[in-house]
Amino acid sequence: MASGILGNTDGNDSNQTVYTVPASTLAVVNVAICNTTTSADDIVLYALGNGDSAATATTIEDLSLGAGSVIERTTNVICCKT
């Protein structure tokens, strides 16, 4: 099983793919989101299946993250569509 940092990104106010679960597997992921700005930012964390968009995705988190704040979500089980 892989461990360590599987993906990361610097936010830029757009939807971004951080990690893609390989075909016919599942992943158990821990997610940490840090707002390094001086104002609150809206955060939406999705789990998308192959071919899905944000409109059809499963929303894991949807919130306003305060300036300098961190949110962590652990043991998210994500599997790919086969």
C-alpha positions in Angstrom: 0.0 0.0 0.0 1.3 3.4 -0.9 1.9 5.9 1.9 3.1 9.5 2.1 1.9 12.4 0.1 0.0 11.2 -2.9 -1.0 14.6 -4.2 -1.0 18.3 -3.4 -1.9 21.5 -5.0 -1.9 25.3 -4.3 -5.4 26.6 -4.6 -6.2 29.2 -7.2 -9.9 29.5 -7.0 -10.6 26.8 -9.5 -11.5 23.1 -9.4 -8.4 21.0 -9.4 -7.7 17.2 -9.3 -5.4 16.4 -6.5 -5.4 12.6 -6.6 -6.8 10.0 -9.0 -7.5 6.5 -7.6 -6.0 3.9 -10.0 -8.5 1.7 -11.9 -10.0 -1.3 -10.1 -8.6 -0.2 -6.7 -9.7 1.8 -3.7 -7.8 4.3 -1.6 -8.1 5.3 2.0 -7.0 9.0 2.2 -6.5 11.6 4.8 -7.0 15.2 3.6 -5.6 18.4 5.2 -6.6 21.7 3.8 -4.8 24.9 4.9 -5.9 28.4 4.2 -2.7 30.5 4.1 -4.5 33.7 3.1 -5.6 36.6 5.3 -9.3 36.1 4.6 -11.8 33.2 4.7 -12.0 31.0 1.6 -14.9 28.7 0.5 -13.7 25.1 0.3 -15.6 22.2 -1.4 -14.0 18.8 -1.4 -15.5 16.2 -3.8 -15.1 12.6 -4.6 -15.7 12.2 -8.3 -16.2 9.0 -10.3 -14.7 8.5 -13.7 -16.5 10.9 -16.1 -18.3 12.7 -13.2 -18.3 16.5 -12.7 -18.7 18.6 -9.6 -22.5 18.6 -10.3 -22.7 14.8 -10.0 -20.0 14.2 -7.4 -20.2 13.2 -3.8 -19.5 16.2 -1.6 -17.3 15.3 1.4 -16.9 18.9 2.7 -18.5 22.3 1.9 -17.5 25.1 4.2 -15.9 28.5 4.6 -12.3 28.0 6.0 -11.1 31.0 8.1 -7.8 32.8 7.5 -4.9 30.8 8.7 -7.1 27.8 9.5 -6.6 24.1 8.8 -9.2 21.3 8.4 -8.4 17.6 8.4 -10.5 14.7 7.3 -9.2 11.2 7.9 -10.0 7.8 6.7 -12.0 8.8 3.6 -12.5 5.6 1.5 -12.6 6.3 -2.2 -12.9 3.7 -4.9 -12.9 4.0 -8.7 -15.7 3.1 -11.0 -15.0 0.0 -13.0 
